[in-house]
Amino acid sequence: MLQEILARAPVYLLVAVRCFAFIMTLPLFSSRTVSRIAKVTLAIYFACLIAPRLSASSGAFSVYATFLTPEGTFNLIFILLLIGEGLIGIIMGFFINMIFSAFSTAGQFFAFQMGFAASEVYDALSQVENPLMGQYLNLVAMLVFMQTGCFRTLFSDGLLASFDHMSAISIVEHNEEMVKFLLMGLTKLFRDAIIIALPLMGTLFLINVAMGILAKASPQMNLLAEGFPVLILTSFFVLTVLLPYFINFADSSFAIAFQSLGNFFRSLGGGGGS
């Protein structure tokens, strides 16, 4: 095994760079609480599993055969290929991050109406300042992601399929398709966030309208002091009732995202190798 790695060191390095960039931008693994040594070790492990499947005569990596020197020496072209492989891993991790950002964004939408607008704390998963409800939805989505096997599918089908269809050359040849794919992910982010937050936002809106009518009818009632506890209790009740539907929506959202990612890989058709 070691002799094979040394004989094909440039290919192993290209694979390891993509795996490392993907892991560094992936939710949960991108957190600073995960050791950098563990990330590097995991990238090397995946490179050792994936690299023997790749061939320089066929597939997406066949375009690299004309750029790799027989001696395996470093040059400017090889460094550019390494940068391209790292960019592919970053794009894939960024797309997965957009899926989870939909749940954090949904929490931000209705946190202000709940009265939790000032309760922003550092979120270790997304590594940004996030309201408490955004962190709650993000954690539930992460549990669904791990429990339903999507995490295993992401590496076995997503990362592995990217080596069958994508190369650093395909980024240059299909840059328009890449931009459209990322813009589609951003559009889906806000659409899913609205779908998740709309039931609770609508309920809180009706409560605010009802309290406004009561305050107008009876100005002597101190509805400002009573309004926030009512909003918070109602919000938690609605979240508890909608939790099964939220889990089903998260599961279907992950399935649709992986399907669109696979369709995007297949649309490239091997990049420059086709």
BELBEL-V951445 format. One record per run of one state. SS is the DSSP state (2 for helix, 1 for strand, 0 for the rest). FROM is the first residue (numbers start at 1). LEN is the number of residues. If there is no record, write none. Layout:
<<SS & FROM & LEN> <SS & FROM & LEN>>
//
This chain:
<<0 & 1 & 1> <2 & 2 & 6> <0 & 8 & 1> <2 & 9 & 17> <0 & 26 & 10> <2 & 36 & 18> <0 & 54 & 6> <2 & 60 & 5> <0 & 65 & 11> <2 & 76 & 39> <0 & 115 & 5> <1 & 120 & 4> <0 & 124 & 4> <1 & 128 & 4> <2 & 132 & 16> <0 & 148 & 2> <2 & 150 & 16> <0 & 166 & 2> <2 & 168 & 6> <0 & 174 & 1> <2 & 175 & 43> <0 & 218 & 5> <2 & 223 & 46> <0 & 269 & 2> <2 & 271 & 3> <0 & 274 & 1>>
//
